[in-house]
Amino acid sequence: MSILFVNGSPNRDGNTAALAKALIGGRPYTTLNLNDYRINFYGQELPGDQFDEVVAAMRGADTLVIGSPLYWHNLSGALRTLLDHFYGGADTAAFSGKDMYFICQGAAPEQWMLEACEYTMKRFASYYDMNYRGTATNRREAERLAAGLR
């Protein structure tokens, strides 16, 4: 069983990564920092796009833990760009049956912000036929979700 943490934060070892570590517990996992990749906006055809590399890493994992800080009341730009590029850019069948967890954290998020982010991630999981296992917005929620992580 392989676990991939897709870090949508520009801070490799920040609060998003700490929450992922709490959710994943002591299990081995790999981190993919979106800041390390160039992902063009959906529809752009520019040289150097690494979207396919990111998709290949995600496709190779059994479980995805996707994390984002809240910026401007929503997902980080890096994660939003990835999700936008996924639309029409990735084979839906390649993700069928994978487990997906979402981590979303911020300094003082309001409930509607967290609900908007979770809605997006639930739709993403549904569209690609993944098993959405839940969202963690704090350490307590991450540890609760960790109990169900396979």
C-alpha positions, 0 to 999 in steps of 0.5 A, spaced: 500 500 500 503 506 497 501 513 500 502 519 496 501 526 500 500 532 495 502 538 498 499 544 495 503 549 500 509 553 498 511 551 505 514 544 505 514 543 512 509 547 514 502 546 518 499 543 511 505 538 512 504 537 519 497 535 519 498 530 513 503 527 518 498 526 523 493 523 518 498 518 515 501 517 522 507 512 522 506 509 515 511 510 510 509 515 505 512 520 499 511 527 498 509 531 492 510 538 493 506 542 487 511 548 488 517 543 485 513 542 478 511 547 473 503 546 471 500 550 466 493 553 466 488 548 463 488 550 456 495 552 455 500 549 451 507 551 453 513 548 454 516 545 460 509 543 463 510 537 468 502 535 469 503 528 466 509 527 471 504 529 477 499 525 474 503 519 474 505 519 481 498 520 483 496 514 479 502 510 482 499 511 489 494 507 492 492 512 497 492 520 496 492 525 501 491 532 498 493 538 502 492 545 501 492 551 506 487 556 505 489 562 501 484 568 499 478 563 502 479 557 498 484 552 496 492 554 494 493 556 487 498 550 486 492 545 488 487 549 484 491 549 478 492 542 478 485 540 479 483 545 473 488 542 469 486 535 471 479 537 467 480 533 461 487 532 462 487 525 466 484 519 464 478 518 469 479 510 470 486 511 472 484 513 479 478 509 480 478 505 487 483 509 490 482 512 497 483 520 497 483 524 504 483 532 504 487 536 509 485 544 509 488 548 514 488 556 515 489 561 521 482 562 522 478 559 517 470 560 517 466 554 516 463 556 509 471 556 507 472 549 509 465 547 506 467 550 499 474 547 499 471 540 501 465 540 496 471 541 491 475 535 493 469 531 494 467 533 487 474 531 484 474 524 488 467 523 485 469 525 478 475 520 478 471 515 482 475 515 488 473 513 495 473 520 499 475 518 506 474 525 509 477 532 510 481 534 516 482 541 518 486 540 525 490 535 528 484 532 532 480 530 525 487 528 522 488 523 528 480 521 527 481 519 520 488 516 521 484 510 524 481 508 517 487 509 513 489 503 510 
